[in-house]
């Protein structure tokens, strides 16, 4: 496996429901439970927010040219998992070459692909849009001393193990 979170996923798990919803026809999502991680939108030639990513290893990252919108929290699984959507999404639109820089939104499906034996992959991800949470144990602070906005919730512990998470404002 080439990174901590393998498998087909998006960076934003979308709307996180606090309870089961029966009739969704009159449901208004509470966006306070929307976990964005860079957001990202494209307007003709302009990009707003989003995530830039690259790798030094060819054929190690797959990208699908679409966005998954999950208003009701029914499509995207834990930690942005899209495993159950693989058949619907089909084959990836792009397999990145070494050194190729791409822009995606936090709802763009992507996947870290298996590496050949002995590969030493370096992966670069720069989130330039708004974030809802900062996972202190998984993210590198800005070396220039830039501080997180006060509205960003800091999460300590392994984000993939809910028993280890402790949050603070």
N, C-alpha and C positions, 0 to 999 in steps of 0.2 A: 504494500500500500504506500502511496506516495505522499500522503499527508494525514494528519490526525483525523480529519473527517472525510472519509471516502464516500463514494456513492453519488448519485445524481441528487442535486440539491440547489436551493436558492439561499441567499444570505439572510433574507427576511422571512421569518416564519409567518408573516402576515398577521391577520387578526387572530388574537388568542382569546377564545371564548372562556368565560368563567362558569358557564352552565350550558346544558344541552338546549337546543332550540327546536321546537316542533315545527310550527308554521312560520316559515321564513318570509312569507309575503308581506308581513307588516313589521318585520324586524329591522331596526336601525342599529347598525354596528356601533359599539362604543370604541371610538378610535383611540381612547386612552390605553387600550390593550393592544394597539397596533405596534409591533416591534419593527421599526425600520432600521436599516443598517446601510446608509448611504443613499437610499432612495434612488433617484436617477430618472431623468426624462430626456428625450431628444426632440428637438424642434428643428426640422430641416437639417441645417449644417451645425447647429449649436447643441451642446450637451450641458445639462444642468445636474449637479450632484453626481451620484453614481460611484463606481469603483473602477479603477484601472488595475489590470493584472497582467503579469508576464511570468515566464519561467525560463531558466537556462537550458531546459531539456525538451527537445521536440517530442511530440506525440504523448505528452503527459497531462494535457488539459483539453477537455472537450467543452464546447459552447453550443447552446441552442439559441437561434435567433428569434426569441419570443420572450414574453413576460407572463408570469403566472400571477393572476389576481385572485386572491382568496378572501373575499369580503366576509364570508361567514365562518371561516376556519375549518372548512371541510376537505380541502384539497391538499394543503401542505402539511406534512407530518412534523414530528418533533425535530427541532434544530434545522428546519428548512427542508426536510427529507421529501424527495419526489419519487422515490422508488416505485410507488404504485402507478405513477404517470408515465413510466418509460415507454410502454407500448403506444400510448397516445402521442407522445412527443416524437417518436420515431428516432431516426439516426441523428447524431449531432450535425449542426450546420457547419461547424468549423472545428478542426483539430489544430491547436496552436503549434507553431514552429518555435524553436529556441530563439529567445530574444524578441519575439513578437509581442507588442503591447496592444491590448484591447480594452475597450470601455464596455462595461455592462451595468445594468441597473441591479438593485438588490433583489429583484424578482426575476432575473434572467437565469434560467437553468444552466448549470455547469457541473463538471465532474472532473475530479482528479483521477487520472487513469493509472493502471499498474505500470511500474517501472521495470526496465530490464535489470538483470542482476548487476550489481556494482554501480548503478547510477547514483550520482550525488546531485540531487535536484535542489535548486534554490528557487524559491517562489516569492514573487513580489506582489503585494496587494496594497493599493493606496485608496482609502475610502475618503472621498472628497465631499460627500453630502452629509445630511443630518443623520445622527445616530440616536437611538433611544436609550441604549445601554452600552456601558464600557466594561468589557470582560478583562479585568486587570491581569488575570493569570494567563491570558491568551493573546494579549495585544501589547505592542511596543509603544511606550509613551513618546511623544514628540521630543526629540533631543534638544530643540531650541528652547524648551521650557513652556511652550504653549499649553495653557490649562484647559481642561474640558469645560464647556459651559455648565453652569450650575444646574440646569434642568436635566442633564444626562445622569442617569442612575449608574453608579459604579457597582459591579458585581464581582465578588471575590470567590475563588474556588473553581473547580473544574466544571465548566458549563455543560459538559456532557454527562455529568453525574449530579443529579438534582439533590442528592444527600449532602453534597459538599458546598452548596451555594449559600452565600451570606451576602446580603445587599446592604448598601448604605447610600444616602443621598449626598 
